[in-house]
């Protein structure tokens, strides 16, 4: 009987109305109207931006939406994810491919790029699925010239509208000869009058160090922009609307449960909502009826990942992390430390630092929070 129910549901299956694990646009993008207009205004005026927030808040989706809007207005745009930049040569290749992205004629585009950047040659390779993919190789003897050509493009361009260049997860630059590379980039960027450079980062302490310390190359290089969560009202409206698009009218109590369980973080809202919707479709039950099972399924699917995170920690660090999960936040307050018998203070300090470095904890003020609300819930269950 259950098999027939599943088969029936698949027959009438529609697309999941939620999306996560990648950058999103409308209809999956919601809220952020004020932030979108603010950053677009800064970009149009060639103002440099340093945008930071914890992971999963939607920085990349917000900025990519802004880029699409401004590209439609005629602004040249470049988007580079520094997680993909393993060397200067890779940066040159990715930058060049971004320049070619809007071109309709790749043959002419290649000819144009080769005239623009010294030492660059097209090479056919394979993408992750095994299909053909155009790549650009750099002549090692011309690497320095190619790098100089690439980073000078916005300044040499005759575009009437300013360039917008986005470096996502920019703190990863520290893996590429660190501060020396920062100085080299700053030395060029500071002369570019017709460009807005946007630096995104999810490791707040690292990014702020780069742009707020006087001894760093990018000190005071642009406007700091802290991206906050969307309002709970916007999140509730989004959840309600998307479930209706997916065929369900859900009660306000479930909407509030989703927002609370996910700490109102966009990625986790979409993840949990997608699981609830899918479980409801497969079981032929209402979303509010299937919610506990959907949450359990999510945690089971994530269990190996969570075990891997915990395995990196010492016994004391696990105990501190469990205490934070149980309390909802951690601190250096004596009441918290005594309640969970966390001594000595020096060990607590080292544990906090270690887990911030591993991106397990966030410290938006003087308190410590788990970055992942599902990991927090899983840790509570393990206690």
N, C-alpha and C positions, 0 to 999 in steps of 0.2 A: 504493500500500500504506500509506504514511504517513497518507494522508487517511482511509482506513478505520479506522486505529488511533485517530486523533483522534475520528472520528465515534462509534466504539465507546465511547471513554472519556466523551464528552459524554452518551451515552445513560445511562450509569450514574453520572453525576457527582453528587457530594454537596457540601455547602457546605464551603468552605475552613475548616479548623479553627483558623485563626489570624486575628487582627484587628489592624489598626494604622491610624494616621492619625486616630483619634478616641478619646474616652474609652471605656474598656472596663469591663465588669462580668463577673461569673461567667458563663460558664466561661473567659473570656479573661483575667480578673483572677486573679493568683496571688500567693501569699506575702503579706507585709505584715501578718500577723496581729498581731504585737506592736505595730507602728506604728499599725494601725487602732484597737486598743483604747486606746492611749495618747492619740491625738488625740480620740477620742470622749469619753474621760474629761475632758479639758481643756475640750472644748466644752460638755459637760453642766454643768460647774462655772463657766461664763461666763468662762473664761480666754481671753485673746487670744493668738493663735498667729501666728508669722511663720515660714512654711515655705519653704525654698529648696533647690534642687538644680539641676544642669544640665537642659537640655531633654531630654525623652524618658524621664526616669526614672519617670514615672507619678504625679507629684504630683496632677494634676487628677483622674485616675481614683480615686486613694486617697481624696481629700477628697470627691468626689461620692458614692462608696460610703458614706462616713461620714455624709454628709447624708441619704442614703436611709434608712439605719438609724435615724438620730435623728428624721427626719421621721415614721417609722412609730411612734416613741415619743411623738409629739405635739409635738415642737419645731418652731416656725415657722422656715423656712430661706429664705435668699436666696443665689443664686450669680450673680456678675457677672464676666464676662471683660473686663478693661480694654482688651484689643485692640479690642473693639467700641465702646468709649466714646470718641467723637470730640468730645464737648462735655458741658457740664453738663446740657443738655436731653436728650441721649441717655442719660446716666446715670439721669435721672429716669424716662424712658420704660422703660428696661430693668428698673429696680428695680420699677416699677409692674407690668410684665408678669410679673415673678417672683412678685409678691404674688398675682396672679390665677391663676397656673399650677395650683395644686392645687384651684381652685374648679370645681365641676361645672356651674354655671349662670353663663355669661359675662354674660348680661344683668344679673343681680343683682350680679355681680362688678364690672361697669363702674359701676353705680350706687354701689356701696360705695366703689370707688376714687375716684370723682369727689367723694364726700363726705369722703374722707380727704385728698386732695391738691388744693389749689387750682389752678385754671387748666389742668386736664388735660381733653382731649377725644378721643374715639375717632375714628379715621380709617381707612377701608378702603384698603389698598394691595396691592401684589403682592410675593410672595416671589421667591426666585431662580429658581424653576421657572415663574414666571408665574401661579401660583395665588393666590387671594385670601388676604390676611393682615391681621389686625387690628393697627393701630398706634395709638399714643397721641401726640397732638401737645400741645405746651405753648404756652399763650398767652404771648408774649414779655413782656407787661406783668406777668405773674404768675410769671415764671420764678424770681425770688428766693424768693417765698413757697412755690412748689412744691418747690424744693430744700430749704428749711427743713422743710417738712412730711414729705418723704421720709426725710431722715436722722434725724428725730425719732420715726419710727414705732415702733422697738423700745422706746424709753423710755415712750411714751404707751400702748403696748399693755397689755392686761390679761391677757396670756397667763401661765398659772401656770408654764410651762416657758420657759427662756431662749431667746431668738432666736439663730440662728447665721447670720452674714452672712459670705460668702466673697468676697473680691476677688482674682481670678486675674490673674496678670501685673501686679501692682500697681505695679511700677516705671514702667509706662506713664503713670502719673498726672503724671509730669514734663512730659508734652506738653500738659497742661491747666493752664496757668498755674502749673505746678510747685509750689514751696514755699509759695506763697500759698494754694493749694488744700489742701495738706497741713495747714496751720495751721487752716484753716477746718473741715476734717473732724475734726481732733484736738480742737478746742475743743468739738465736739458729742459725739464718741464717748466722751470721758473721763467724761462724766456718765451714760453708759448702764450701769446696774447689772444689767440683765436681758438682756445680750447678750454673745455671744462673737464677736469679729471675727477672721477668719482671712485673713491676707495671704500670697498665694503669689507666687513669683517665680523665674524661671530665670536672670536676670542677677544672679548672686550679689553681685557687687561693688556694684551699684546698690542692691539691696534692703538689704544690710547697712549701706550708707551712710545710708539713710533711717532705720534703726531703731537704729543703734549710735553715731551721732555726736551729741554733746551739743547741737550747733547746729541739729539738725533737729527738726521738730515732733513726729515719732513716736518720739523717743528713749526707749528703755526702755518701750515701750508694751505689750510682751507677751513671751511665751516664745519664744525662738529654737529652731527645730526644723530640723535638717539631715537631709534625706531621703537615705539611702544606697541603693546598689544592693541588690536582693534577693540572698540567698546563692546561690552557684553551684549548690548542691545543689537549692534550690528551682527554679531555672531549668532545670536538667537534667531534673528530675521533670516539670515543666510541658511541656517540649518532647516528651519521650517519650510522655506521656499524650495530648497533642493529636494527635500523629502517629498514635497508635493509634486515636483517635476518627475520624481521617480515613482509616483503612484501611491504615496502614503500621506495621510493627514495625521500627524503625530501630536500627542498632547504636550502642553507646555512643560509638564513635569519631566518628561524625557529630554526635552530640549535643554532644560536647566541642568539635568544630570550630565549630559554630554559636555556642556560648558564647564561645569565644576570638575568633572573627571579629567578633562584635558587641560585644566588651568587656563582655559581660553586662549590657547596657542593654536594658530590657524592650521598648521600641519597636522597636529594631533586631533583637532576637531574633524578634519576631513578623513583621517585614517579610521578613527572610531566610527564615525557616521557611515563610512563605506562598508565597514564590517557589519554594522547593524542592518543596513539595507540589504546586503548580500545574504545574511543569515535569514532575514525575513522572507526574501524571495525563495530561498531553498527550502524553507520549512513550512511555507504557507501560513505563517503566524504573523501577528502584528508586531511592528518594531518594538513597542513597549513590553511585549511579552518575551521577546527573544533577547532583550538587552543583556541580561546577566550571562547568557551563553555566548553571545557575540564578544563580550569583554573577555571571557575565559579563553575563547579561541584565539583572540589577539595575543593574550599573554603567553599561551602555549606556543604560538608561532614565533614569539620573540624570546622564548626562554633560553635558547642556546646563545643568542646574542647577549642577553643579560648575564648569563653565567660567565661568558668571556670577559665582560667588563669587571665582574666581581673577582675573577681569578687574577687580575692584575694587581689587586690590593692586598695589603697585609691584614692580619687579623684585627689589629687596632683600627685600621682605616675602614674595614667592613663594619666594625662596631659603631664607629662614628657615623658612617653613612646610614646605618639602620636607625640610629637615634634621630638623625635629621628627618628620615622618612616618617618615623613615628610621630615626631613633634610637628612636622610641616616645614620647619626651617631650623638652621643651626646658628650658633653665635658663640661668643666668648663669655657670655653672661654666666655668672656663678650658678644661678638657678638651673640653667640647662646642663652645665658640666656636672654639677652635683647629682642632678636627677638621674643621669645616665652613667655616673661614675667614670667620667672621662678625664683622666690625669696621666701624666703631668701636662701642664699647659704647652710646653715645648713640643710634645708629641702631637697635641691637637693642632698646633700651628703648622707643623710639617705635613700632617694629614690633610688639612684644608688646602694647603698649597699644592700638594700632589694631585688632589682630585680636581682642582681648578685647572691645573696644567693638562690633565687628561680630558678636560671638557665634560666632566661628570657633574660638577657643581658650577653654579653661577653666583656671583656676589654683586648684585645691583646696588646694595648699600652696605650696611654693616652686618647683614645677615646672609646666610648661605642657603641656597635652594638647589634641589636636583634639577638638572636641565630637562630631563625626560620624565613627564608625569606618569607614564606607564611603568618605567623602571622604578619610580618611587612606590607605586602601588604593588609591584612585584616584590620589592624589598620588604614591604609591610607584611605581605603574605608569607615571606620566608622567616620572619621574626618569630 
